[in-house]
Amino acid sequence: MEYFITGIDTDIGKTFVTKGIALALEAEGKAVGVFKPLQSGAIKRNNEFLAPDLEAVKELSSNIKTKCSYLLEGEVSPALAARLAGVTINIEKIKTDFKEFSSHNDITLVEGAGGLLAPAADNMLCADLIKVLNIPIIIVSVPFLGRLNHTLLTIHYAKTNGINIKGIVINRIPNNTDDLASLNFIKELKMYTDVVILGCIKELDNINKTQIINEFKNIL
């Protein structure tokens, strides 16, 4: 079983949600893998480039397998990072890596870069990569002003382009707020889409493995 974790934007907690789902599934005894096809913003440690999104998983579990096809520097889209580095992204390599990696897991989570329309490679968006891998998506959203629009646009684009949506995870639910947009986000979202909400993850103050597992244990 495989799922592609995408977001309605950058910096909305896609990596955190991927990590949370992976840890919760691992706690259920599943063999879990996290695949990152394209990682821009790679970090250098001891003269070795690492994928920060995968390092976030490894810091809490040594049993969850990880793999990245392309590690690229620069806090930009993978397409631009590859162009600046003089690297040509080979989609067939990503497909091969994904199939081989997935064959060893009960569940593989694929973490995207940005949203569906983020440039993945020259003449290819993340949505195109999802269609190549042919797996359903989980959309990560947040309950803040303006994000209902982002969420509905993501859903609309996926549906009109033949991408199967498993559901939505709403991340960073405020613990205490009087913000009207946040308080009414879920109700409003349900008025405009029939896509299932898989779970609502509250804002965590002191994040540890047990807290994360408890928040995510009913997502899948």
N, CA, C and O of each residue as an XYZ file, in Angstrom:
880
protein
N       0.846     -1.184      0.000
C       0.000      0.000      0.000
C       0.889      1.245      0.000
O       1.853      1.335      0.761
N       0.551      2.192     -0.859
C       1.360      3.404     -0.974
C       0.466      4.641     -1.003
O      -0.632      4.621     -1.560
N       0.962      5.719     -0.389
C       0.262      7.006     -0.405
C       1.274      8.122     -0.643
O       2.410      8.067     -0.173
N       0.834      9.126     -1.379
C       1.655     10.303     -1.646
C       1.149     11.440     -0.761
O      -0.011     11.841     -0.858
N       2.015     11.951      0.094
C       1.639     13.042      0.998
C       1.962     14.371      0.313
O       3.124     14.682      0.054
N       0.918     15.146      0.026
C       1.111     16.445     -0.597
C       0.511     17.520      0.291
O      -0.247     17.219      1.213
N       0.845     18.764      0.017
C       0.333     19.858      0.835
C      -0.396     20.887     -0.003
O      -0.307     20.884     -1.231
N      -1.114     21.764      0.669
C      -1.785     22.853     -0.040
C      -0.817     24.011     -0.272
O      -1.146     24.966     -0.976
N       0.380     23.925      0.321
C       1.374     24.987      0.225
C       2.658     24.457      0.857
O       2.712     23.309      1.299
N       3.682     25.290      0.898
C       4.894     24.924      1.627
C       4.726     25.280      3.107
O       3.897     26.115      3.467
N       5.521     24.639      3.946
C       5.577     24.954      5.375
C       4.225     24.848      6.079
O       3.867     25.711      6.880
N       3.487     23.799      5.779
C       2.222     23.569      6.482
C       2.271     22.266      7.300
O       1.257     21.822      7.839
N       3.464     21.666      7.380
C       3.627     20.482      8.221
C       3.543     19.163      7.489
O       3.198     18.143      8.086
N       3.853     19.166      6.208
C       3.802     17.932      5.427
C       4.760     16.875      5.968
O       4.416     15.698      6.070
N       5.973     17.321      6.312
C       6.965     16.390      6.858
C       6.516     15.858      8.214
O       6.682     14.672      8.502
N       5.955     16.716      9.036
C       5.459     16.288     10.342
C       4.337     15.264     10.203
O       4.304     14.278     10.939
N       3.424     15.488      9.272
C       2.317     14.544      9.060
C       2.844     13.221      8.519
O       2.405     12.153      8.948
N       3.776     13.288      7.587
C       4.380     12.055      7.066
C       5.028     11.263      8.192
O       4.840     10.052      8.302
N       5.792     11.957      9.025
C       6.448     11.313     10.166
C       5.425     10.734     11.125
O       5.594      9.617     11.615
N       4.374     11.476     11.394
C       3.355     11.018     12.328
C       2.650      9.764     11.867
O       2.466      8.826     12.643
N       2.253      9.741     10.601
C       1.584      8.557     10.053
C       2.535      7.366     10.074
O       2.141      6.255     10.429
N       3.790      7.602      9.692
C       4.777      6.517      9.675
C       4.983      5.929     11.065
O       5.011      4.708     11.224
N       5.126      6.782     12.067
C       5.345      6.297     13.438
C       4.131      5.543     13.967
O       4.276      4.535     14.659
N       2.931      6.031     13.643
C       1.716      5.363     14.111
C       1.568      3.986     13.476
O       1.159      3.033     14.139
N       1.897      3.885     12.199
C       1.814      2.590     11.512
C       2.883      1.630     12.019
O       2.637      0.432     12.158
N       4.067      2.162     12.295
C       5.131      1.341     12.863
C       4.707      0.787     14.222
O       4.996     -0.365     14.546
N       4.021      1.609     15.009
C       3.562      1.176     16.329
C       2.534      0.056     16.228
O       2.337     -0.698     17.182
N       1.878     -0.053     15.075
C       0.920     -1.138     14.843
C       1.590     -2.395     14.297
O       0.922     -3.387     14.007
N       2.903     -2.348     14.159
C       3.635     -3.521     13.689
C       3.834     -3.582     12.186
O       4.242     -4.618     11.661
N       3.554     -2.491     11.481
C       3.720     -2.462     10.034
C       5.175     -2.168      9.671
O       5.878     -1.446     10.377
N       5.599     -2.741      8.562
C       6.902     -2.386      7.993
C       6.685     -1.157      7.121
O       6.051     -1.230      6.069
N       7.220     -0.029      7.575
C       6.927      1.263      6.948
C       8.181      1.836      6.293
O       9.286      1.739      6.825
N       7.976      2.429      5.135
C       9.057      3.130      4.452
C       8.607      4.516      4.047
O       7.440      4.720      3.712
N       9.520      5.468      4.075
C       9.239      6.836      3.616
C      10.174      7.143      2.454
O      11.397      7.103      2.589
N       9.574      7.449      1.317
C      10.319      7.713      0.092
C      10.201      9.186     -0.269
O       9.099      9.731     -0.328
N      11.321      9.818     -0.506
C      11.364     11.225     -0.915
C      11.970     11.264     -2.316
O      13.189     11.168     -2.460
N      11.145     11.403     -3.345
C      11.700     11.390     -4.703
C      12.686     12.526     -4.938
O      13.760     12.325     -5.507
N      12.304     13.730     -4.490
C      13.088     14.926     -4.774
C      13.227     15.759     -3.508
O      12.230     16.211     -2.946
N      14.447     15.960     -3.063
C      14.686     16.773     -1.878
C      15.578     17.947     -2.237
O      16.776     17.775     -2.464
N      14.998     19.145     -2.288
C      15.814     20.347     -2.375
C      16.051     20.835     -0.941
O      15.410     20.356     -0.006
N      16.959     21.775     -0.777
C      17.293     22.214      0.579
C      18.045     21.159      1.358
O      17.922     21.082      2.580
N      18.834     20.335      0.657
C      19.614     19.292      1.331
C      20.596     19.921      2.319
O      21.113     21.015      2.094
N      20.837     19.214      3.405
C      21.772     19.700      4.427
C      23.075     18.903      4.336
O      23.077     17.729      3.964
N      24.176     19.562      4.681
C      25.483     18.905      4.615
C      25.995     18.639      6.017
O      26.071     19.544      6.848
N      26.342     17.393      6.269
C      26.843     16.992      7.575
C      28.001     16.017      7.384
O      27.844     14.980      6.740
N      29.149     16.346      7.937
C      30.341     15.500      7.780
C      30.637     15.207      6.310
O      30.915     14.073      5.921
N      30.565     16.286      5.500
C      30.851     16.199      4.061
C      29.887     15.294      3.302
O      30.204     14.811      2.215
N      28.718     15.069      3.876
C      27.705     14.238      3.220
C      26.388     15.000      3.181
O      25.982     15.607      4.172
N      25.726     14.964      2.033
C      24.424     15.606      1.906
C      23.329     14.678      2.423
O      23.318     13.482      2.133
N      22.408     15.256      3.195
C      21.314     14.491      3.785
C      19.983     15.146      3.435
O      19.918     16.346      3.169
N      18.931     14.346      3.438
C      17.577     14.847      3.195
C      16.954     15.235      4.533
O      16.651     14.350      5.334
N      16.752     16.520      4.804
C      16.219     16.922      6.114
C      14.852     16.321      6.409
O      14.552     16.018      7.564
N      14.024     16.144      5.395
C      12.696     15.571      5.631
C      12.791     14.119      6.085
O      11.978     13.664      6.890
N      13.773     13.395      5.574
C      13.967     12.000      5.995
C      14.693     11.923      7.336
O      14.448     11.014      8.128
N      15.578     12.872      7.584
C      16.256     12.907      8.884
C      15.251     13.133     10.013
O      15.446     12.647     11.127
N      14.179     13.870      9.725
C      13.133     14.111     10.731
C      12.445     12.811     11.129
O      11.997     12.662     12.266
N      12.363     11.868     10.190
C      11.793     10.549     10.495
C      12.802      9.725     11.283
O      12.461      9.114     12.296
N      14.035      9.712     10.816
C      15.062      8.860     11.424
C      15.395      9.245     12.860
O      15.833      8.406     13.648
N      15.185     10.521     13.199
C      15.531     10.954     14.556
C      14.616     10.326     15.604
O      14.961     10.301     16.785
N      13.452      9.819     15.187
C      12.525      9.184     16.134
C      12.356      7.691     15.903
O      11.727      7.012     16.715
N      12.903      7.166     14.813
C      12.798      5.728     14.575
C      13.922      5.252     13.670
O      14.176      5.829     12.613
N      14.586      4.197     14.102
C      15.627      3.587     13.267
C      15.064      2.430     12.452
O      15.772      1.850     11.629
N      13.809      2.094     12.671
C      13.201      0.959     11.974
C      12.478      1.352     10.693
O      12.320      0.531      9.789
N      12.036      2.612     10.612
C      11.359      3.079      9.404
C      12.409      3.303      8.317
O      13.337      4.095      8.482
N      12.246      2.597      7.216
C      13.213      2.711      6.122
C      12.984      4.004      5.350
O      11.853      4.477      5.236
N      14.058      4.568      4.825
C      13.959      5.817      4.062
C      14.808      5.734      2.799
O      15.805      5.015      2.736
N      14.379      6.492      1.804
C      15.158      6.556      0.552
C      14.839      7.862     -0.159
O      13.704      8.339     -0.136
N      15.866      8.436     -0.795
C      15.704      9.652     -1.595
C      16.386      9.438     -2.943
O      17.519      8.961     -3.006
N      15.694      9.791     -4.011
C      16.279      9.620     -5.346
C      17.221     10.765     -5.717
O      18.290     10.530     -6.281
N      16.831     12.004     -5.404
C      17.641     13.163     -5.780
C      17.774     14.115     -4.593
O      16.780     14.626     -4.075
N      19.026     14.346     -4.169
C      19.342     15.290     -3.107
C      19.928     16.547     -3.742
O      20.947     16.484     -4.429
N      19.280     17.688     -3.508
C      19.678     18.925     -4.174
C      19.785     20.061     -3.160
O      19.018     20.121     -2.199
N      20.723     20.941     -3.378
C      20.893     22.087     -2.499
C      19.944     23.221     -2.897
O      19.447     23.272     -4.022
N      19.706     24.132     -1.937
C      18.937     25.334     -2.234
C      17.496     25.253     -1.790
O      16.816     24.263     -2.057
N      17.019     26.292     -1.110
C      15.633     26.347     -0.649
C      14.738     26.852     -1.783
O      14.148     27.931     -1.709
N      14.660     26.039     -2.821
C      13.863     26.351     -4.012
C      13.153     25.084     -4.458
O      13.306     24.032     -3.838
N      12.380     25.182     -5.527
C      11.705     23.988     -6.038
C      12.738     22.975     -6.519
O      13.850     23.357     -6.886
N      12.389     21.684     -6.524
C      13.329     20.681     -7.043
C      13.754     20.955     -8.481
O      14.907     20.724     -8.845
N      12.828     21.444     -9.295
C      13.170     21.728    -10.695
C      14.260     22.785    -10.794
O      15.225     22.616    -11.539
N      14.110     23.873    -10.047
C      15.107     24.933    -10.079
C      16.411     24.478     -9.444
O      17.490     24.783     -9.954
N      16.321     23.749     -8.334
C      17.532     23.252     -7.670
C      18.341     22.361     -8.604
O      19.569     22.446     -8.646
N      17.648     21.508     -9.350
C      18.328     20.618    -10.290
C      18.966     21.417    -11.423
O      20.090     21.130    -11.837
N      18.245     22.418    -11.920
C      18.763     23.238    -13.014
C      20.016     23.992    -12.577
O      20.996     24.071    -13.318
N      19.974     24.547    -11.361
C      21.124     25.293    -10.851
C      22.337     24.387    -10.624
O      23.482     24.823    -10.740
N      22.064     23.121    -10.300
C      23.152     22.172    -10.036
C      23.615     21.450    -11.298
O      24.580     20.688    -11.262
N      22.928     21.691    -12.408
C      23.276     21.006    -13.644
C      22.897     19.536    -13.633
O      23.529     18.713    -14.297
N      21.854     19.213    -12.870
C      21.385     17.828    -12.738
C      20.115     17.636    -13.566
O      19.206     18.465    -13.527
N      20.064     16.545    -14.305
C      18.857     16.195    -15.046
C      18.082     15.143    -14.270
O      18.597     14.057    -14.001
N      16.857     15.462    -13.915
C      16.033     14.531    -13.145
C      15.422     13.494    -14.098
O      14.738     13.840    -15.060
N      15.681     12.246    -13.811
C      15.208     11.129    -14.629
C      13.998     10.490    -13.948
O      14.130      9.848    -12.906
N      12.841     10.670    -14.535
C      11.613     10.145    -13.934
C      11.620      8.628    -13.877
O      11.062      8.043    -12.948
N      12.241      7.983    -14.853
C      12.313      6.520    -14.840
C      13.133      6.032    -13.653
O      12.833      4.988    -13.074
N      14.163      6.784    -13.292
C      14.943      6.415    -12.090
C      14.065      6.496    -10.852
O      14.116      5.611     -9.998
N      13.259      7.550    -10.744
C      12.361      7.695     -9.597
C      11.376      6.531     -9.547
O      11.146      5.961     -8.481
N      10.798      6.177    -10.685
C       9.854      5.045    -10.741
C      10.522      3.751    -10.293
O       9.952      2.987     -9.514
N      11.726      3.512    -10.786
C      12.448      2.288    -10.430
C      12.787      2.267     -8.941
O      12.595      1.257     -8.263
N      13.291      3.392     -8.447
C      13.607      3.487     -7.015
C      12.370      3.226     -6.169
O      12.423      2.494     -5.180
N      11.258      3.829     -6.567
C      10.004      3.700     -5.816
C       9.516      2.251     -5.782
O       9.147      1.740     -4.725
N       9.516      1.606     -6.918
C       9.018      0.225     -6.983
C       9.898     -0.721     -6.170
O       9.396     -1.578     -5.443
N      11.213     -0.559     -6.297
C      12.133     -1.426     -5.555
C      12.013     -1.183     -4.054
O      11.977     -2.127     -3.265
N      11.951      0.080     -3.669
C      11.848      0.439     -2.254
C      10.532     -0.045     -1.665
O      10.515     -0.601     -0.566
N       9.432      0.156     -2.377
C       8.101     -0.225     -1.881
C       7.950     -1.728     -1.701
O       7.184     -2.187     -0.854
N       8.683     -2.486     -2.500
C       8.540     -3.947     -2.452
C       8.951     -4.527     -1.106
O       8.604     -5.666     -0.791
N       9.686     -3.758     -0.309
C      10.155     -4.248      0.994
C       9.284     -3.764      2.162
O       9.557     -4.089      3.318
N       8.242     -2.991      1.858
C       7.427     -2.394      2.919
C       5.976     -2.866      2.857
O       5.458     -3.206      1.793
N       5.329     -2.878      4.038
C       3.877     -3.062      4.050
C       3.190     -1.799      3.544
O       2.220     -1.862      2.790
N       3.706     -0.660      3.970
C       3.156      0.640      3.576
C       4.317      1.581      3.263
O       5.276      1.686      4.028
N       4.209      2.258      2.130
C       5.201      3.257      1.754
C       4.526      4.620      1.648
O       3.515      4.777      0.963
N       5.095      5.586      2.328
C       4.628      6.960      2.247
C       5.607      7.742      1.392
O       6.813      7.734      1.641
N       5.077      8.417      0.384
C       5.909      9.225     -0.501
C       5.660     10.689     -0.166
O       4.531     11.168     -0.277
N       6.696     11.395      0.239
C       6.521     12.808      0.570
C       6.893     13.682     -0.613
O       7.999     13.595     -1.145
N       5.953     14.527     -1.017
C       6.189     15.424     -2.135
C       6.977     16.657     -1.730
O       7.494     16.757     -0.617
N       7.051     17.597     -2.671
C       7.728     18.871     -2.422
C       6.732     19.986     -2.701
O       6.305     20.166     -3.841
N       6.359     20.737     -1.665
C       5.370     21.787     -1.863
C       4.000     21.210     -2.187
O       3.601     20.182     -1.639
N       3.283     21.880     -3.084
C       1.948     21.439     -3.454
C       1.918     20.750     -4.808
O       2.964     20.448     -5.383
N       0.724     20.504     -5.311
C       0.571     19.769     -6.563
C       1.206     20.471     -7.756
O       1.688     19.818     -8.681
N       1.207     21.798     -7.734
C       1.737     22.536     -8.876
C       3.169     23.016     -8.665
O       3.668     23.840     -9.432
N       3.821     22.511     -7.643
C       5.238     22.819     -7.457
C       6.037     22.151     -8.575
O       5.798     20.981     -8.872
N       6.973     22.856     -9.201
C       7.776     22.269    -10.276
C       8.688     21.155     -9.759
O       9.548     21.391     -8.911
N       8.493     19.945    -10.274
C       9.298     18.807     -9.845
C      10.543     18.647    -10.708
O      11.612     18.292    -10.212
N      10.397     18.905    -11.979
C      11.503     18.829    -12.935
C      11.122     19.715    -14.110
O       9.998     20.213    -14.171
N      12.042     19.917    -15.038
C      11.700     20.723    -16.199
C      10.504     20.107    -16.920
O      10.521     18.931    -17.282
N       9.481     20.905    -17.119
C       8.256     20.475    -17.809
C       7.486     19.407    -17.037
O       6.717     18.652    -17.632
N       7.680     19.335    -15.733
C       6.935     18.371    -14.920
C       6.617     18.964    -13.559
O       7.504     19.450    -12.857
N       5.329     18.919    -13.189
C       4.887     19.364    -11.874
C       4.803     18.173    -10.934
O       4.863     17.025    -11.374
N       4.665     18.442     -9.643
C       4.504     17.343     -8.686
C       3.275     16.503     -9.012
O       3.281     15.288     -8.810
N       2.232     17.136     -9.510
C       1.025     16.393     -9.909
C       1.339     15.376    -11.002
O       0.795     14.271    -11.001
N       2.215     15.747    -11.932
C       2.606     14.812    -12.997
C       3.381     13.631    -12.427
O       3.219     12.495    -12.874
N       4.224     13.910    -11.437
C       4.977     12.833    -10.786
C       4.036     11.871    -10.075
O       4.234     10.657    -10.114
N       3.018     12.413     -9.428
C       2.027     11.565     -8.755
C       1.334     10.653     -9.756
O       1.117      9.473     -9.483
N       0.992     11.198    -10.902
C       0.319     10.395    -11.931
C       1.240      9.303    -12.463
O       0.782      8.207    -12.786
N       2.536      9.595    -12.555
C       3.500      8.586    -12.993
C       3.574      7.451    -11.977
O       3.594      6.279    -12.354
N       3.614      7.795    -10.687
C       3.677      6.771     -9.639
C       2.345      6.063     -9.463
O       2.293      4.928     -8.990
N       1.255      6.745     -9.850
C      -0.089      6.160     -9.847
C      -0.515      5.667     -8.462
O      -0.910      4.514     -8.290
N      -0.425      6.571     -7.476
C      -0.857      6.234     -6.124
C      -1.744      7.362     -5.588
O      -1.624      8.508     -6.022
N      -2.632      7.036     -4.646
C      -3.526      8.077     -4.095
C      -2.782      9.071     -3.220
O      -1.720      8.775     -2.673
N      -3.362     10.251     -3.101
C      -2.732     11.305     -2.310
C      -3.458     11.519     -0.988
O      -4.659     11.278     -0.871
N      -2.707     11.970     -0.009
C      -3.241     12.505      1.237
C      -2.868     13.980      1.250
O      -1.693     14.332      1.143
N      -3.871     14.839      1.382
C      -3.646     16.281      1.340
C      -3.492     16.820      2.758
O      -4.337     16.572      3.618
N      -2.421     17.551      2.995
C      -2.208     18.188      4.292
C      -2.636     19.647      4.197
O      -2.165     20.389      3.335
N      -3.537     20.049      5.096
C      -4.035     21.416      5.128
C      -3.875     21.974      6.539
O      -3.546     21.246      7.475
N      -4.113     23.272      6.673
C      -4.108     23.928      7.979
C      -5.328     24.835      8.077
O      -5.781     25.365      7.063
N      -5.875     25.025      9.298
C      -7.168     25.714      9.459
C      -7.064     27.220      9.650
O      -7.561     27.767     10.634
N      -6.416     27.882      8.704
C      -6.202     29.315      8.876
C      -6.818     30.110      7.728
O      -7.192     29.548      6.699
N      -6.915     31.393      7.917
C      -7.523     32.278      6.933
C      -6.850     32.128      5.565
O      -5.624     32.178      5.460
N      -7.653     31.944      4.533
C      -7.145     31.803      3.180
C      -6.835     30.382      2.780
O      -6.677     30.090      1.594
N      -6.745     29.494      3.751
C      -6.343     28.121      3.437
C      -7.507     27.250      2.973
O      -7.285     26.174      2.416
N      -8.734     27.692      3.191
C      -9.880     26.981      2.614
C      -9.785     27.050      1.094
O     -10.016     26.058      0.402
N      -9.444     28.225      0.586
C      -9.259     28.411     -0.842
C      -8.161     27.491     -1.370
O      -8.352     26.810     -2.378
N      -7.008     27.468     -0.689
C      -5.894     26.618     -1.109
C      -6.303     25.141     -1.122
O      -5.940     24.393     -2.030
N      -7.060     24.738     -0.102
C      -7.467     23.333      0.022
C      -8.421     22.944     -1.091
O      -8.262     21.892     -1.710
N      -9.411     23.785     -1.347
C     -10.391     23.484     -2.389
C      -9.750     23.506     -3.772
O     -10.123     22.708     -4.632
N      -8.798     24.401     -4.004
C      -8.091     24.424     -5.280
C      -7.289     23.137     -5.476
O      -7.260     22.581     -6.575
N      -6.646     22.670     -4.420
C      -5.877     21.419     -4.494
C      -6.794     20.244     -4.810
O      -6.476     19.411     -5.659
N      -7.923     20.180     -4.130
C      -8.894     19.107     -4.380
C      -9.398     19.169     -5.818
O      -9.459     18.150     -6.505
N      -9.758     20.366     -6.266
C     -10.285     20.535     -7.622
C      -9.262     20.100     -8.668
O      -9.600     19.389     -9.614
N      -8.020     20.527     -8.496
C      -6.994     20.167     -9.474
C      -6.779     18.656     -9.504
O      -6.666     18.058    -10.574
N      -6.724     18.046     -8.322
C      -6.521     16.595     -8.268
C      -7.657     15.857     -8.964
O      -7.417     14.958     -9.770
N      -8.879     16.229     -8.657
C     -10.036     15.539     -9.239
C     -10.097     15.718    -10.746
O     -10.372     14.761    -11.469
N      -9.847     16.920    -11.229
C      -9.956     17.175    -12.664
C      -8.780     16.598    -13.450
O      -8.822     16.542    -14.679
N      -7.736     16.172    -12.746
C      -6.579     15.590    -13.427
C      -6.404     14.101    -13.120
O      -5.330     13.536    -13.329
N      -7.456     13.483    -12.629
C      -7.450     12.040    -12.456
C      -6.580     11.521    -11.337
O      -6.121     10.380    -11.385
N      -6.346     12.348    -10.322
C      -5.554     11.919     -9.168
C      -6.494     11.483     -8.057
O      -7.373     12.242     -7.649
N      -6.315     10.275     -7.574
C      -7.168      9.712     -6.529
C      -6.813     10.317     -5.166
O      -5.647     10.326     -4.770
N      -7.823     10.818     -4.458
C      -7.595     11.434     -3.144
C      -8.043     10.469     -2.049
O      -9.215     10.102     -1.972
N      -7.101     10.066     -1.210
C      -7.443      9.220     -0.060
C      -8.187     10.036      0.993
O      -9.147      9.552      1.593
N      -7.747     11.273      1.219
C      -8.403     12.118      2.208
C      -7.529     13.298      2.594
O      -6.471     13.535      2.010
N      -7.997     14.030      3.592
C      -7.318     15.245      4.053
C      -6.917     15.084      5.515
O      -7.678     14.555      6.325
N      -5.726     15.542      5.839
C      -5.300     15.670      7.233
C      -5.190     17.165      7.525
O      -4.460     17.886      6.845
N      -5.914     17.618      8.532
C      -5.839     19.023      8.921
C      -4.858     19.138     10.074
O      -5.082     18.605     11.161
N      -3.783     19.836      9.819
C      -2.678     19.937     10.769
C      -2.735     21.269     11.518
O      -3.355     22.230     11.064
N      -2.078     21.301     12.667
C      -1.908     22.523     13.472
C      -3.233     23.120     13.943
O      -3.434     24.333     13.871
N      -4.130     22.271     14.423
C      -5.361     22.763     15.030
C      -4.998     23.521     16.307
O      -4.406     22.924     17.207
N      -5.326     24.803     16.425
C      -4.946     25.556     17.626
C      -5.618     24.994     18.878
O      -6.782     24.595     18.838
N      -4.884     24.964     19.980
C      -5.449     24.484     21.240
C      -6.414     25.497     21.839
O      -7.475     25.125     22.340
N      -6.058     26.753     21.790
C      -6.918     27.810     22.314
C      -6.899     28.974     21.335
O      -5.853     29.576     21.092
N      -8.056     29.285     20.780
C      -8.111     30.386     19.832
C      -9.521     30.959     19.762
O     -10.507     30.260     19.995
N      -9.591     32.231     19.438
C     -10.885     32.842     19.159
C     -10.951     33.283     17.696
O     -11.822     34.054     17.294
N      -9.996     32.763     16.912
C      -9.946     33.088     15.491
C     -11.106     32.405     14.762
O     -11.210     31.179     14.764
N     -11.963     33.195     14.149
C     -13.168     32.666     13.513
C     -12.852     31.735     12.347
O     -13.542     30.736     12.144
N     -11.816     32.056     11.583
C     -11.453     31.200     10.453
C     -11.049     29.809     10.933
O     -11.447     28.804     10.344
N     -10.257     29.756     12.002
C      -9.817     28.468     12.537
C     -10.966     27.685     13.159
O     -11.083     26.477     12.957
N     -11.805     28.371     13.910
C     -12.911     27.713     14.612
C     -13.928     27.110     13.644
O     -14.574     26.112     13.964
N     -14.071     27.703     12.481
C     -15.100     27.259     11.536
C     -14.539     26.541     10.316
O     -15.286     26.209      9.395
N     -13.235     26.299     10.301
C     -12.590     25.758      9.105
C     -13.156     24.405      8.689
O     -13.492     24.207      7.522
N     -13.262     23.480      9.628
C     -13.710     22.126      9.292
C     -15.153     22.137      8.801
O     -15.474     21.488      7.806
N     -16.006     22.856      9.478
C     -17.409     22.953      9.068
C     -17.528     23.564      7.678
O     -18.303     23.091      6.847
N     -16.762     24.606      7.436
C     -16.779     25.250      6.123
C     -16.267     24.314      5.037
O     -16.839     24.238      3.950
N     -15.191     23.606      5.337
C     -14.611     22.691      4.356
C     -15.612     21.613      3.949
O     -15.735     21.279      2.770
N     -16.318     21.080      4.926
C     -17.302     20.029      4.643
C     -18.472     20.524      3.804
O     -19.156     19.727      3.162
N     -18.707     21.829      3.805
C     -19.788     22.393      2.994
C     -19.458     22.366      1.507
O     -20.355     22.366      0.663
N     -18.156     22.343      1.190
C     -17.744     22.525     -0.200
C     -17.055     21.317     -0.823
O     -16.722     21.341     -2.008
N     -16.836     20.262     -0.043
C     -16.225     19.068     -0.613
C     -16.696     17.823      0.129
O     -17.023     17.871      1.315
N     -16.724     16.711     -0.594
C     -17.083     15.434      0.016
C     -15.846     14.580      0.309
O     -15.972     13.422      0.705
N     -14.654     15.150      0.114
C     -13.428     14.417      0.425
C     -13.350     14.200      1.931
O     -13.546     15.127      2.717
N     -13.062     12.970      2.318
C     -13.078     12.614      3.734
C     -11.922     13.284      4.485
O     -10.811     13.385      3.966
N     -12.191     13.732      5.692
C     -11.153     14.241      6.588
C     -10.638     13.063      7.416
O     -11.362     12.512      8.245
N      -9.406     12.691      7.187
C      -8.828     11.515      7.843
C      -8.503     11.772      9.307
O      -8.537     10.859     10.132
N      -8.188     13.026      9.619
C      -7.850     13.349     11.000
C      -7.521     14.813     11.161
O      -7.196     15.508     10.198
N      -7.612     15.269     12.394
C      -7.301     16.650     12.747
C      -6.219     16.615     13.825
O      -6.439     16.090     14.916
N      -5.067     17.169     13.519
C      -3.908     17.092     14.399
C      -3.727     18.421     15.115
O      -3.530     19.457     14.480
N      -3.796     18.384     16.431
C      -3.687     19.622     17.196
C      -2.246     20.110     17.252
O      -1.307     19.337     17.062
N      -2.088     21.379     17.510
C      -0.761     21.967     17.687
C      -0.137     21.390     18.948
O      -0.705     21.501     20.035
N       1.034     20.771     18.803
C       1.705     20.139     19.933
C       2.799     21.053     20.468
O       3.603     21.585     19.703
N       2.826     21.231     21.782
C       3.826     22.097     22.410
C       5.152     21.360     22.607
O       6.188     21.781     22.092
N       5.107     20.281     23.341
C       6.313     19.484     23.587
C       6.190     18.181     22.807
O       5.543     17.231     23.248
N       6.825     18.159     21.642
C       6.641     17.014     20.747
C       7.564     15.866     21.146
O       8.784     16.027     21.196
N       6.975     14.716     21.426
C       7.755     13.503     21.615
C       7.064     12.367     20.865
O       5.946     12.524     20.375
N       7.732     11.239     20.782
C       7.251     10.134     19.961
C       5.884      9.636     20.414
O       5.018      9.352     19.587
N       5.690      9.530     21.717
C       4.409      9.038     22.245
C       3.274      9.977     21.883
O       2.204      9.523     21.478
N       3.490     11.280     22.022
C       2.467     12.256     21.665
C       2.100     12.161     20.187
O       0.927     12.195     19.816
N       3.118     12.043     19.365
C       2.880     11.978     17.922
C       2.061     10.747     17.575
O       1.094     10.835     16.817
N       2.441      9.601     18.125
C       1.709      8.357     17.839
C       0.262      8.468     18.284
O      -0.640      8.036     17.567
N       0.030      9.039     19.453
C      -1.341      9.194     19.949
C      -2.173     10.094     19.045
O      -3.365      9.852     18.852
N      -1.556     11.123     18.497
C      -2.286     12.031     17.595
C      -2.634     11.374     16.271
O      -3.681     11.652     15.686
N      -1.749     10.497     15.801
C      -1.899      9.960     14.442
C      -2.435      8.525     14.382
O      -2.620      7.990     13.289
N      -2.684      7.898     15.522
C      -2.990      6.474     15.516
C      -4.271      6.101     14.771
O      -4.440      4.945     14.386
N      -5.174      7.059     14.563
C      -6.414      6.731     13.863
C      -6.496      7.314     12.454
O      -7.564      7.323     11.842
N      -5.362      7.800     11.942
C      -5.391      8.440     10.617
C      -5.684      7.432      9.513
O      -6.580      7.647      8.697
N      -4.925      6.321      9.485
C      -5.129      5.308      8.417
C      -5.613      4.017      9.081
O      -5.854      3.023      8.395
